[in-house]
Amino acid sequence: MKGYIKRILNNCREVSYQSMMGEEAGLSLKAHVEMKIHLTFCKYCRHFAAQSKIIDSSLKLYKAQSESDPPYKASETLKQKLRDLIS
């Protein structure tokens, strides 16, 4: 039992990978519980998981904004100069 608890508490690499890759939903019940136990005791993994979620949501928002409307617009004068150069 002591080895099992030690393994749960000392698996920061696994927990950080799972939280970063969003594999939490696909975990077995046992692995999910082990991860939650680890996150309860490990403040570093808790912080890492929270930061990963923030970064992920920020990147998704940035991607959605950059695909929907470009932040720059060409003036009509510039458009006409480009048309003249092309023709």
Residue, then its C-alpha position, 0 to 999 in steps of 0.5 A: m500500500k505504501g508503494y502505491i501511494k508513493r507511486i501516485l504522489n511521485n508521478c508528476r510527469e504523467v499528470s502534467y502530460q495528461s493535463m497538457m494533452g487533455e487526456e483527462a476525459g479518456l482516462s480509466l476510472k482508476a487513472h482519473v482518481e489517481m490523477k485527482i489524488h495527485l493534484t490534491f497533494c501536488k501544488y506544482c501539478r495543480h498550477f501547471a494544469a491551470q496554466s495549461k488550460i489558460i494557455d489552451s483557451s487563449l490559443k483557441l480564442y486567438k485562432a478564432q479571432s485571427e481566422s474570422d477577421p484580419p486585424y488589418k485592412a488595406s486602404e482604397t489607395l493602396k488597393q488601387k496602387l497594387r492593381d496598377l502594379i499588377s496590370 
